[in-house]
Amino acid sequence: MTNVSLSKTNFIFQNKLDLKELIKLLYLKDIKKLVKLFEYNVDSENINLFILEFSKLGGFLHMKIDEFLFKNLDYINNYVNNVLLIRFYQFSNNTITIGKLQKIDQEIINKNRNYLIVRRITGGKAVYHLPKKDLTFSVIGNTIIFRKINFNKENILNFIHQFFNKTVKDTLTSLNIKLYNKLDNLIIEGNNRKIDENLKKFDCFANPMSFELTYNNQKIVGSAIKIANNKFILQANIKLYLVNNSLANPDFINKFIEKFYINFYENLNNNFNLLYLNLRS
């Protein structure tokens, strides 16, 4: 049975990776240094979580980094099994990321001239990213990790979505921010105006589903996922400023990230304990 490879006490701090170093080694295909980079706490039967350093970069570069890591996961898998890469980041410029297959017309471009528009590797609708106001994270890994704990055999895409939604919700709850799964007179991007139909079709946060997380009747978490060849990438955005403008500061973000990994560990560990009980029954 697969287990989480790290105890909670060292889970956050000892499997951190330097983002630039990882990208450089993958680009150069430097096997010796790559294996050395991954050698701490690697176990062929365990989940090997690697935490990439927090970064603030432009929207185009962030999307290229996520795409590069996703495409190179197969190469990493040649040397390390059951890999999960997680990184948190913020955008240094006003950016709209649009879904892989999302259509965009000139009217949308004209209305958003103050934003860089970049296409994501994942699907879904557009997400507005504002410097120093929200927080984004990506998760890249093998689907087998989540297929093993998907007891009800749900659609694996939905299962991964729900797992990370719960982790975000648990994290904010532990920081005294209570989220809900209901909608009522939704407000988007902090504006007290009704949403026109074009925006509903374009903006991920303008037309939420009933299961999505809200705060004060506003959707604050949006995520998109791509699955291919037994690997996945999830990209999620958290609108911290819709909870409180003061939250998007370095101290709160550091607390959130630390709590996120603890809650991630606990949720994953609880699921594997349930798996163990199911196997024994």
C-alpha positions in Angstrom: 0.0 0.0 0.0 1.2 3.5 -0.8 1.9 5.8 2.1 2.9 9.4 2.5 6.6 9.5 2.6 7.1 12.3 5.1 6.1 12.8 8.7 4.1 16.0 9.3 6.9 17.6 11.2 9.4 17.5 8.3 6.8 17.5 5.5 7.0 21.2 4.7 10.6 21.9 5.1 12.8 19.1 3.9 11.5 18.4 0.3 11.8 21.9 -1.1 13.3 22.3 -4.5 14.9 25.3 -6.2 12.7 26.1 -9.2 15.4 27.6 -11.4 17.7 24.6 -10.7 15.0 22.1 -11.5 14.2 23.8 -14.8 17.9 24.0 -15.7 18.6 20.3 -15.0 15.4 19.2 -16.9 16.4 21.4 -19.9 20.0 20.1 -19.9 18.8 16.5 -19.2 21.5 16.3 -16.5 20.6 12.9 -15.1 23.3 12.8 -12.3 22.4 16.2 -10.9 18.7 15.6 -11.3 18.8 12.3 -9.4 20.8 14.1 -6.6 18.3 16.9 -6.5 15.5 14.4 -5.9 17.4 12.0 -3.7 16.2 13.1 -0.2 13.4 10.9 1.1 12.7 9.3 -2.2 11.1 5.9 -1.9 9.9 3.8 -4.9 6.7 2.8 -3.0 5.8 6.1 -1.4 4.4 9.4 -2.5 7.3 11.7 -3.2 6.1 15.3 -2.7 8.4 18.1 -3.8 7.7 21.7 -2.9 8.9 24.3 -5.4 9.9 27.7 -4.1 7.3 30.5 -4.2 7.8 33.0 -7.1 6.5 36.2 -8.5 6.9 36.4 -12.3 5.0 37.6 -15.4 2.0 35.7 -16.6 3.6 34.3 -19.8 6.6 32.9 -17.8 4.4 31.3 -15.2 2.3 29.5 -17.8 5.4 28.3 -19.6 6.9 27.0 -16.4 3.8 25.0 -15.6 3.7 23.6 -19.1 7.4 22.7 -19.1 7.2 20.9 -15.8 4.1 19.0 -16.9 5.7 17.9 -20.2 8.9 16.8 -18.3 7.1 14.8 -15.6 7.6 11.7 -17.7 11.4 12.3 -17.7 11.3 12.7 -13.9 9.3 9.5 -13.6 12.2 7.6 -15.1 14.1 8.2 -11.9 11.5 8.9 -9.2 8.1 7.2 -8.8 4.8 8.7 -7.5 5.9 12.3 -7.9 3.9 15.3 -6.9 5.2 18.8 -7.6 3.4 21.7 -6.0 4.3 25.4 -6.4 2.6 28.6 -5.2 3.1 31.8 -7.1 1.8 35.3 -7.8 1.7 37.4 -11.0 3.9 40.4 -11.3 1.6 42.0 -14.0 -2.1 42.2 -14.7 -2.8 39.0 -16.5 -5.8 37.0 -17.9 -5.1 33.3 -18.4 -7.5 31.7 -20.7 -8.4 28.0 -21.1 -6.6 25.9 -23.6 -9.5 25.7 -26.0 -11.3 29.0 -25.0 -12.3 31.3 -27.8 -11.5 35.0 -27.4 -12.9 37.8 -29.6 -11.8 41.4 -30.3 -14.4 42.8 -28.0 -12.9 41.0 -25.0 -9.4 42.1 -26.0 -10.6 45.7 -26.3 -12.2 45.6 -22.9 -9.0 44.2 -21.3 -6.2 46.3 -22.8 -4.6 46.7 -19.4 -4.1 42.9 -19.1 -1.7 40.5 -20.7 -3.7 37.6 -22.1 -2.0 34.2 -21.9 -3.3 30.8 -22.8 -3.1 28.0 -20.1 -2.3 24.4 -20.7 -5.5 23.5 -18.7 -9.1 24.0 -19.9 -11.9 26.1 -18.5 -12.6 29.8 -18.7 -10.6 33.0 -18.2 -9.1 33.9 -14.8 -8.0 37.5 -13.9 -4.7 37.6 -12.0 -3.9 40.8 -10.1 -0.5 41.5 -8.6 -0.4 41.4 -4.8 -4.1 40.6 -4.6 -4.5 36.9 -5.2 -2.6 33.6 -5.0 -2.2 30.8 -7.5 -0.9 27.3 -7.2 -0.2 24.4 -9.5 0.0 20.7 -8.8 1.7 18.3 -11.2 1.8 14.5 -10.7 0.7 11.0 -11.5 -3.0 10.2 -11.5 -2.3 6.8 -9.9 -1.8 8.6 -6.5 -5.4 9.7 -6.5 -6.9 6.7 -8.3 -5.8 4.6 -5.4 -7.9 6.6 -2.9 -10.8 7.2 -5.2 -13.0 4.6 -3.5 -16.3 5.5 -5.2 -14.6 5.4 -8.7 -15.7 9.0 -9.4 -14.4 10.7 -12.6 -10.8 11.2 -11.7 -10.8 14.8 -12.9 -13.7 15.6 -10.5 -12.0 13.7 -7.7 -8.8 15.7 -7.9 -10.7 18.9 -8.1 -12.7 18.1 -5.0 -9.6 16.9 -3.1 -7.8 20.2 -3.6 -10.9 22.3 -3.1 -11.3 20.6 0.3 -7.6 21.3 1.1 -8.0 25.0 0.3 -11.2 25.1 2.3 -9.6 23.4 5.3 -6.6 25.7 5.1 -8.7 28.9 5.1 -10.9 27.5 7.9 -7.7 26.9 10.0 -7.0 30.6 9.5 -10.5 31.6 10.7 -11.9 32.2 7.2 -15.1 30.2 6.7 -16.1 29.3 3.1 -19.4 28.0 1.8 -20.6 25.9 -1.1 -23.7 28.0 -1.9 -24.4 31.0 -4.2 -26.6 34.0 -3.6 -26.4 37.3 -5.6 -22.9 36.6 -6.7 -20.5 39.6 -7.0 -17.5 39.2 -9.4 -14.1 40.9 -9.1 -15.3 43.2 -6.3 -17.8 45.1 -8.4 -21.4 45.6 -7.3 -22.9 45.2 -10.8 -24.8 42.6 -12.6 -22.8 40.4 -14.8 -23.5 40.6 -18.5 -23.8 37.4 -20.6 -20.5 37.9 -22.4 -18.6 38.1 -19.1 -20.4 35.0 -17.8 -19.2 33.1 -20.9 -15.7 34.4 -20.6 -14.8 34.7 -16.8 -14.3 31.5 -14.7 -15.5 33.4 -11.6 -18.6 34.9 -13.2 -20.6 31.7 -13.5 -19.7 29.3 -10.6 -21.1 25.9 -10.0 -23.0 25.0 -6.8 -20.0 23.0 -5.4 -17.5 25.8 -5.8 -16.2 27.7 -2.8 -17.6 31.2 -2.0 -17.1 33.8 0.7 -19.7 36.5 1.3 -21.6 35.2 -1.8 -18.5 35.6 -4.0 -16.7 32.8 -5.7 -13.1 32.9 -4.4 -11.5 29.7 -5.7 -11.3 28.6 -9.3 -9.4 25.7 -10.7 -8.7 23.9 -14.0 -7.1 20.6 -14.8 -5.6 18.7 -17.6 -5.1 14.9 -17.6 -3.0 13.1 -20.2 -1.0 9.8 -20.2 -1.7 9.1 -16.6 -0.4 12.4 -15.4 -2.2 15.6 -14.5 -1.7 19.3 -13.9 -4.1 21.3 -11.7 -3.9 25.1 -11.7 -5.9 27.0 -9.1 -6.5 30.6 -8.2 -7.5 32.0 -4.8 -9.0 35.5 -4.7 -7.6 36.6 -1.3 -8.6 40.2 -1.9 -12.3 39.2 -2.1 -12.0 38.0 1.5 -10.0 40.9 2.7 -7.6 43.2 0.9 -5.1 43.0 3.7 -4.7 39.2 3.3 -2.6 39.3 0.2 0.5 40.2 2.2 3.7 38.1 2.5 3.0 37.1 6.2 -0.5 35.8 5.5 0.6 34.1 2.3 3.5 32.3 4.1 1.0 31.1 6.8 -1.5 30.0 4.2 1.2 28.0 2.3 2.5 26.3 5.4 -1.1 25.5 6.6 -1.9 24.3 3.1 0.8 21.6 3.1 -0.2 20.5 6.6 -3.8 20.1 5.5 -2.7 18.5 2.2 -0.7 15.9 4.2 -3.6 15.2 6.6 -6.2 14.8 3.8 -3.9 12.5 1.9 -3.0 10.5 5.0 -6.7 10.2 6.0 -7.6 8.9 2.6 -4.8 6.3 2.7 -5.9 5.2 6.1 -9.4 4.7 4.7 -7.8 2.7 1.9 -6.0 0.5 4.4 -9.2 -0.2 6.3 -11.1 -1.0 3.1 -8.4 -3.4 2.0 -8.6 -5.2 5.4 -12.4 -5.4 5.5 
